[in-house]
């Protein structure tokens, strides 16, 4: 199934814009309860003002709140960025660590965020279990687990470690574009013949094709 998804989404990648491990860590934290597109719109001004952990750790709270305000939950997100940046400065000399066991000790960083950073900024294979990934792997019959860590381990056992990062992108892109939570586009799905959940959504090709999105959510 991953081979079919790879052929369907050859451009699959992390949809958050970043140029350094720190930027990816920050935008991943900011993406909670909002869309990647909104984060991408707000992040250039944020990183122009505070491009490093040292700079962000010393940022005036009011200014940070203004910069992240469009993303919602701005007070909580500002607090998260300040604590995260300060921890990187104090514990890791201002450099984002490149190991899972270190990343998950940082404030607000769980395994999902850590695997995003490892896989996309450091080239260390990781499985990103977001809501799309968890939903789809259960629909595919890859696991019945619901706990994200158990899902990560169960799916990881099915695929070579070298494929984990791209597997995550393929599944997440499919979840955002075709295999929607409430009304999957089953009749326009390249996995139709392989999927045990085929038929959850419209199977008529014309009706299903109307549900297909050309990009991730706005």
MARPA-470518 format. One record per residue (C-alpha): residue number from 1; x, y, z. Coordinates in Angstrom, 2 decimals. Layout:
BEGIN
k_xx_yy_zz
NUM_X_Y_Z
...
This chain:
BEGIN
k_xx_yy_zz
1_0.00_0.00_0.00
2_2.84_2.38_0.74
3_4.18_1.83_-2.77
4_0.84_2.87_-4.24
5_0.71_5.93_-2.00
6_4.25_6.86_-3.01
7_3.25_6.71_-6.66
8_0.09_8.74_-5.95
9_1.88_11.44_-3.95
10_5.42_11.70_-5.34
11_5.68_15.25_-3.99
12_4.78_14.23_-0.42
13_6.81_16.06_2.20
14_6.45_17.98_5.43
15_3.96_20.75_4.68
16_5.40_23.07_7.31
17_7.99_25.52_5.96
18_11.36_25.57_7.73
19_15.06_26.04_7.08
20_16.65_24.87_10.37
21_15.89_22.22_13.00
22_14.85_24.98_15.41
23_12.40_26.44_12.92
24_10.84_23.02_12.32
25_10.56_22.39_16.04
26_8.83_25.74_16.57
27_6.39_25.47_13.67
28_5.47_21.93_14.67
29_4.63_23.13_18.17
30_2.66_26.04_16.70
31_0.69_23.75_14.38
32_-1.39_22.35_17.24
33_-5.07_23.31_16.86
34_-4.47_25.12_13.56
35_-3.43_24.37_9.98
36_0.00_24.17_8.43
37_-0.95_26.89_5.98
38_-1.74_29.36_8.75
39_1.52_28.52_10.51
40_3.45_29.02_7.28
41_1.87_32.44_6.87
42_2.87_33.55_10.38
43_6.33_31.99_10.67
44_8.40_34.31_8.41
45_7.80_37.33_10.67
46_8.40_35.21_13.76
47_11.77_33.92_12.56
48_12.83_37.29_11.16
49_12.52_38.63_14.69
50_13.71_35.55_16.62
51_15.70_33.15_14.41
52_17.48_31.18_17.14
53_16.71_29.67_20.53
54_18.87_32.34_22.18
55_16.92_35.14_20.51
56_13.52_33.60_21.17
57_14.33_32.81_24.80
58_14.91_36.53_25.38
59_11.89_37.71_23.37
60_9.41_40.08_25.04
61_6.29_38.07_25.77
62_3.99_40.77_24.36
63_5.75_40.79_21.01
64_5.70_37.01_20.72
65_1.98_37.04_21.49
66_1.43_39.48_18.63
67_3.37_37.30_16.20
68_1.60_34.05_17.06
69_-1.77_35.69_17.68
70_-3.29_34.69_14.31
71_-2.80_31.01_15.20
72_-5.12_30.95_18.20
73_-4.29_30.00_21.80
74_-1.63_32.70_21.57
75_-0.91_32.91_25.30
76_-0.37_29.18_25.65
77_1.72_29.03_22.48
78_3.83_32.00_23.54
79_4.48_30.35_26.89
80_5.39_27.12_25.11
81_7.89_28.85_22.79
82_9.56_30.71_25.65
83_9.94_27.57_27.78
84_11.11_25.52_24.80
85_13.72_28.07_23.72
86_14.98_28.58_27.25
87_15.38_24.83_27.75
88_17.37_24.47_24.51
89_19.66_27.31_25.61
90_20.12_26.02_29.14
91_20.41_22.27_28.45
92_21.83_22.03_24.94
93_23.90_25.19_24.45
94_21.35_26.69_22.10
95_21.32_23.79_19.63
96_18.32_21.56_18.99
97_19.33_18.01_19.97
98_19.20_15.32_17.31
99_18.16_12.38_19.49
100_14.64_11.28_20.38
101_15.48_10.75_24.03
102_16.72_14.34_24.31
103_13.97_15.99_22.27
104_11.16_14.51_24.35
105_12.63_16.07_27.51
106_11.98_19.55_26.10
107_8.82_21.35_27.27
108_5.87_20.67_24.97
109_7.71_18.12_22.83
110_6.24_14.63_22.61
111_7.16_11.73_20.37
112_5.08_13.02_17.46
113_6.86_16.38_17.37
114_10.23_14.75_18.00
115_9.77_12.34_15.09
116_8.78_15.20_12.78
117_12.01_17.01_13.63
118_14.20_13.91_13.49
119_12.85_12.70_10.18
120_12.72_16.01_8.34
121_15.54_18.07_9.84
122_18.08_15.42_10.86
123_17.40_12.57_8.44
124_16.73_10.15_11.30
125_13.80_7.85_10.40
126_10.69_8.37_12.47
127_6.96_7.66_12.32
128_4.69_10.66_12.91
129_1.43_9.52_14.47
130_-0.95_12.44_14.04
131_-4.74_12.13_13.83
132_-4.63_11.36_10.10
133_-1.98_8.67_10.48
134_-3.73_6.96_13.37
135_-7.09_6.97_11.61
136_-5.74_5.59_8.34
137_-3.56_2.81_9.68
138_-6.57_1.47_11.58
139_-8.67_1.67_8.41
140_-5.92_-0.13_6.53
141_-5.90_-2.89_9.14
142_-2.26_-2.32_10.02
143_-3.09_-2.09_13.72
144_-6.05_-1.84_16.07
145_-4.10_0.22_18.60
146_-5.32_3.71_19.47
147_-2.51_4.87_21.74
148_-0.09_6.88_19.52
149_3.05_5.25_20.95
150_1.62_1.76_20.45
151_0.54_2.73_16.92
152_4.07_3.98_16.20
153_5.65_0.73_17.33
154_3.08_-1.52_15.66
155_3.38_0.18_12.26
156_7.14_0.51_12.59
157_7.37_-3.26_12.86
158_5.70_-3.63_9.46
159_8.07_-1.46_7.44
160_11.84_-1.03_7.07
161_13.13_1.73_9.31
162_14.55_3.62_6.32
163_10.99_4.10_5.02
164_9.40_5.44_8.20
165_9.63_9.17_7.49
166_8.29_8.98_3.94
167_5.65_6.45_4.99
168_4.38_9.05_7.45
169_4.20_11.68_4.72
170_2.41_9.36_2.30
171_-0.24_8.34_4.83
172_-0.78_11.88_6.14
173_-1.10_13.31_2.60
174_-3.63_10.60_1.79
175_-5.60_11.43_4.94
176_-5.66_15.11_4.11
177_-6.58_14.70_0.46
178_-8.72_11.57_0.08
179_-9.27_9.44_3.16
180_-11.20_12.04_5.15
181_-12.48_11.33_8.65
182_-16.21_11.64_7.94
183_-16.50_11.06_4.21
184_-13.53_9.34_2.55
185_-13.35_9.49_-1.25
186_-13.42_5.71_-1.64
187_-14.49_5.75_-5.30
188_-11.48_7.90_-6.20
189_-8.93_6.09_-4.05
190_-5.86_4.35_-5.50
191_-6.01_1.88_-2.60
192_-9.60_0.81_-3.28
193_-8.73_-2.79_-4.16
194_-6.37_-3.13_-1.21
195_-8.27_-1.39_1.58
196_-10.43_-3.44_3.98
197_-12.42_-0.27_4.78
198_-13.43_0.42_1.18
199_-17.03_1.60_1.12
200_-16.95_3.84_4.21
201_-17.36_6.74_1.81
202_-18.98_7.17_-1.62
203_-17.87_4.51_-4.09
204_-19.28_6.29_-7.15
205_-16.20_7.69_-8.94
206_-17.85_10.98_-9.91
207_-19.23_11.64_-6.43
208_-15.99_10.58_-4.76
209_-13.83_12.70_-7.05
210_-15.63_15.81_-5.78
211_-14.28_15.04_-2.30
212_-10.63_14.90_-3.38
213_-8.54_17.87_-2.27
214_-5.54_18.96_-4.29
215_-3.71_20.18_-1.18
216_-3.83_20.03_2.56
217_-6.46_21.88_4.60
218_-6.51_25.67_4.55
